[in-house]
Amino acid sequence: MKRRDFCQSIGVLGLAVSIPPVPAAAAPRTAGGASAQQAFASSFEAVPEQFGPTRLRFDRPLPEGLRGTLYRNGPAGMAHGTMRYRHWFDGDGMVHAWQLAGDSVVHRARIVQTDRRRAERAAGRLLWPGFGTDVADSRTVVNADTMNVANISVLPVAEELLALWEAGSSWALDPDTLETRERKVFSGDTDGLPFSAHPRIDTNGTIWNFGYLSGSGQLLLYELDRRGRLRRAAAIEAPQAEMVHDFVITERHLGFVLMPLAYDRQAAPGTAFMNRLHWRDQAPVIVLLIDKQRWQISHRFEVPAFFAFHFGNAHADGETVRISVARAPAFAPLMTAIGQATRGEPVTIPNREALSELVLDLRSGSASLQALPVLGAEFPCIDPRQAGRRNRHTYMLGNTEQQARQMFGFNSVMHFDHERGHLARFDYGAHTLAEEHLFVAAPGGREGEGWLLGTAFDWRAHRTRLSVFDASHLADGPVATAELPYGLPLGLHGRWRAAS
């Protein structure tokens, strides 16, 4: 599909709006020695343009076969001048590299120099609204990349590292220095169109992805080869595609779980994006399965309304497709809690939901959502060798009873064995906020043989540490840990690249 045709069909989101003035949010208190209420917000205080390179030693040697780089991304730059963002999802992206070898690790990080970042640095103020922040005297939002903060995830491809956002272009970085190179253009026809932050990598190396533009009624699909070269792109009709954060693949299908969110194109100027989204309790979740070869919708299902940001894996079980769902609290209460935590305010903690499984019967067209015995699960991941196939093991973050009820975030990492129905957990403690942990497969091993890598922020000491777990013995604790002499802003997603 031509870029011109896609843009005309969606009206470029109706983004050309003016945003009236609002007061800046108050700054969080000084980092270090934070209270539970300030724990989350304290990680974003006084973040520099870059960290490191900082070389650390692990307290024990790394396992044989674990060599490579853990890349991570997340919101970091929360202020320009005296103006601050009011929501976690708004901050300028900072990409981190943890390069592991022997008994040491080198950490470095840089804020992504997007067009938006450079313009706001030069102006000394926020110039455009964010996901959850209105901005005084905003400039006109011309297109999605006007708001692009490149702050959600990363994708290492060939000689590049791509910093990914939710609804705009990716940005190409130097994978060694993390210096920003340029906005990524896959083709002339897709220049400036959204490239989501949750690409799925097939077992043959094919990269599948999508893009959404709220109010368009369409999704843009991408197929790339293992080196990130575009094979094809096309748009399909997709109801309720107003905010689509993640999707799944099976051996035959792409799967989209579309929440009952309505996008208000007529909202008053100054309304933040999340406040343009309205939850419809009586509308169903719509699930679309798209044939990978023909790029046509092969099956459509409906289930009662629920909300989720992330999915673990999907696979076909005969004529049934099963999708692992990290079912989240209701949309509005969750957004409120994240905003409160970002601003260092008392947090109203939403009720925890359960890891669940969407069960889709291809013959009858019926669908159901079945809860699994795992409460409060988020950031699920699997052994990447099982992508789109039946998997036995799912790893994710969770909460323990120790964690203060007024604190947003996670303080434990969990492993669920689907065959045994068994849950194992490692508790970081009440004074630590854990970030997404990733599974790294042991070379030549079977599913589940490998390591779990993840970072965690000690908010009392204002330090971040990297931990390595034997994925088969998670509850035993880390087999190696390295601690930075500084704390890092709490981030979102990452990828592992094994050493060549």
Secondary structure, 3 states (H helix, E strand, C coil): CCHHHHHHHHHHHHCCCCCCCCCCCCCCCCCCCCCCCCHHHHCCCCCCCEEEEEEEECCCCCCCCCCEEEEEEEEEECEECCEECCCHHHCEEEEEEEEEECCEEEEEEEECCCHHHHHHHHHCCCCCCCCCCCCCCCCCCCCHHHHCCCCCEEEEECCEEEEECCCCCCEEECCCCCCEEEECCCCCCCCCCCCCCCCEECCCCCEEEEEECCCCCEEEEEEECCCCCEEEEEEEECCCCCCCCCCEECCCEEEEEECCEEECCCCCCCCCHHHHEEECCCCCEEEEEEECCCCCEEEEEEECCCEEEEEEEEEEECCEEEEEEEEECCHHHHHHHHHHHHCCCCCCCCCCCEEEEEEEECCCCCEEEEEEEEECCEEEECCHHHCCCCCCEEEEEECCCCCCCCCCCCCEEEEEECCCCEEEEEECCCCEEEEEEEEEECCCCCCCCEEEEEEEEECCCCEEEEEEEEHHHHHHCCCEEEECCCCCCCCCCEEEEECC
